[in-house]
């Protein structure tokens, strides 16, 4: 049974930083692409970032590019999202997703793919 669990969310002031983590058990972690999504109240889910299985290729939403960094440690089966220069509009529930239909790669259409596994989310709140 696959379990995906996010952690690291919290309340931070604008301009601050947080690092989210996502662990995936029961999954051959080191061969699948992983991604972060977020959803704010009343808004559609948004793809934040995606990373290939080896970590060599990364993709970012334009709204976070230059501020967020996705990374992974395959030995620890952990995905990370370093978030710097946070803004109030970054406030959302952040979700980790694993194993898209594209398998080990993200692909250009990664935000729209149907990932097989999702975590329960971790809340990020940025105060102004």
C-alpha positions, 0 to 999 in steps of 0.5 A: 500500500502506497502512502504519501505524506507531506509535512513542513507547512505552517504560518509564516510572514511575507518574505519568509521561507518554509521547506515542505517535505513529502515521503512516499512509502510502498512506492518505487520512489526512485523511478517515478516523477514527483510533483507539488500542487496547491489549492487555495480556498475557492480556487482551482488546483495549481501545479507548482513544480515537478521533478524527474526521477533523477532530479535532473529536470525540473519544472515550475509554475511561472508564479513561483519560478525563482522563489521555489526550488524542488528537489528529491533524495531518492535514498530517503524517498523524500521530495522537498519544496524549498519556498523562499520570498513567500507572498500572501498569495502563496497561501494554500494547501500544498499537496505532493503527487507521485507517479504520473502516467508519464512515469519517470518524467514530468512532460510538458503537460505535467500539471494536467496529468493524472497522478496515481498517488496523492498526499493529504496536504499540508497547509501553508499560510503567509501573512502580510 
